[in-house]
Amino acid sequence: MLVNISAPMKRDEIKALLEASENPTFKFVKMKTPMEMQFEVTYADGTEGDPTSYAKKLIKGQPWGAVLMVRALIEGQAFTGGKI
């Protein structure tokens, strides 16, 4: 599954943080825009979850994460401002 993470700052730190995750694993694919990174997300056999919520939880758990605006969407998902 492809997940897109948008952030105005700390992109290198976010990339390193997500790539260090073991389950799910985040593999950097490309920069879609100057602010948006794309990752291939894979879960271990027998596990599943919401990779966007997990990514945001990891990012917001960092000392600098609480003040950072981050958007995490599954590829193809539109942001409407409502519940996903």
C-alpha positions in Angstrom: 0.0 0.0 0.0 1.3 3.5 -0.8 1.1 6.2 1.8 1.8 9.9 1.2 3.1 12.0 4.1 3.1 15.8 3.7 5.1 18.1 6.0 6.5 21.6 5.6 9.6 20.8 7.7 11.6 17.9 9.2 11.2 15.7 6.1 14.6 14.1 6.6 13.8 13.3 10.2 10.4 11.9 9.3 11.8 9.8 6.5 14.4 8.3 8.9 11.8 7.7 11.6 9.4 5.9 9.4 12.1 3.8 7.7 13.2 2.6 11.1 9.7 1.2 11.8 9.6 -2.6 11.8 5.9 -3.4 11.6 4.7 -1.9 9.5 7.7 -1.2 7.4 7.9 2.1 5.5 10.1 2.1 2.3 10.7 5.5 0.8 9.5 5.6 -2.9 9.8 9.2 -4.0 9.1 12.8 -3.4 5.7 13.5 -5.0 6.1 17.3 -4.5 8.6 19.4 -2.6 6.6 18.7 0.6 5.1 15.3 0.0 6.9 12.0 0.4 5.6 8.6 -0.7 6.2 5.4 1.1 5.4 1.7 0.3 4.0 0.2 3.5 4.1 -3.5 4.3 2.7 -5.3 7.3 4.2 -8.6 8.6 2.1 -11.7 7.8 -1.0 -11.9 10.0 -1.0 -8.3 11.0 -2.8 -5.3 9.6 -3.7 -1.7 10.6 -4.0 1.9 9.6 -0.6 3.0 8.4 -1.6 6.7 8.2 -2.6 6.8 11.9 0.5 4.9 12.9 2.8 7.3 10.9 1.1 10.3 12.5 1.5 8.8 16.0 5.2 8.1 15.4 5.8 11.7 14.1 3.7 13.4 16.8 5.6 11.4 19.5 8.8 13.2 18.7 9.9 16.2 20.7 9.4 18.4 17.6 6.3 16.5 16.3 3.7 18.2 18.5 4.1 21.5 16.7 4.4 20.1 13.2 1.5 20.1 10.7 1.5 16.7 9.1 -0.9 15.1 6.6 -0.9 11.4 6.0 -3.1 9.8 3.3 -3.3 6.5 1.5 -2.5 7.0 -2.2 -5.7 7.9 -4.0 -7.5 9.1 -0.9 -8.8 12.6 -1.0 -8.6 15.0 1.9 -12.0 16.5 2.6 -11.4 17.7 6.2 -13.8 15.1 7.6 -13.4 11.7 9.1 -11.6 9.1 7.0 
